[in-house]
């Protein structure tokens, strides 16, 4: 996410970091590069102008002149201003009302609205421990109603049926009545999208809003449309009292213009990021953490939270006890760790949140993909239980059988065994051998919540 912007900003700030003192000349030169990087990222021009002016004022002010390391303070200023542009702090989903709390989802067609309804339902169930009812008022696309019904079953939310012959207001009123009768905590309403903003669309969603008086009105927008996403959000906000924005498809957005423009243009907070197609791929938006990620300093806190939320605690405790007793780390354990990484979006998604990755050569980053992880899982699955437990017994004839069974080469198997051996050595250094503890070590090195300036 935001690879291009990260690369350009990191390069610009790296040059000034080594300066003994900041002058108007080197600050101007750096900010010219930063301005270009932001414009290339499709950040709205008014946002760029204000951002550059704020950084310049602070960079030439007393806080930098008195600093022991002005170059590093300059990086901190850029970080702080990025956070300010995106909203300073995370604004939580508001569900504090007489149940059911109603959430109205709005947006253009193609933004991923229906999928986001399911993602949000799953997030609320898993993180807020609340029961969720979903319904679709999109009477123009029967396929959208069917899609939501399928996704609701997948995430464990109840689906309230609707039909293209019904009036959208009748649908939502019936859904709310059902929600009250069955004591649901939250009702999420999916609405019709259009290919562009039109008067009929706005009139309909205004009627829906007036009928259900939602506690949250969330605008779902495709981040890959850049500053157009911010302009579209503003148009909706002029018609509806939006309470927040969900940015979708951020995993495919190398620029980041939408994330940096929306708050400034609409005045509304970004509450969530859609980071993939799966229903678990929804991430709470933290401006400070995203600023750190944009500047190439990672987001270890989010990664730790994700690991702790998704890891199998029972398996982790068994592994910790096993390693603590000196029983080693076998290929069954290695397989469990790979599956945990896969459940968090894969290796590339995790690396995006680790500090220092932005400084890796492009060739090295391009080699990071999940193909090898899938291949390694296939190899381990082709082994017998005895071979997984005692890899030392895997002789040349066993290697040939395992490779044929997994559709790989013996060289791939040898590489897996070598990596397992290296990981076994690392795990021995930790009393509780799991990914979460490895990441907590990184968190400690970061000094808690602040990035290392």
Order of alpha helices (4+ residues) and beta strands (2+ residues): alpha-alpha-alpha-alpha-alpha-beta-alpha-beta-alpha-beta-alpha-beta-alpha-beta-alpha-beta-alpha-beta-beta-alpha-alpha-alpha-alpha-alpha-alpha-alpha-alpha-alpha-alpha-alpha
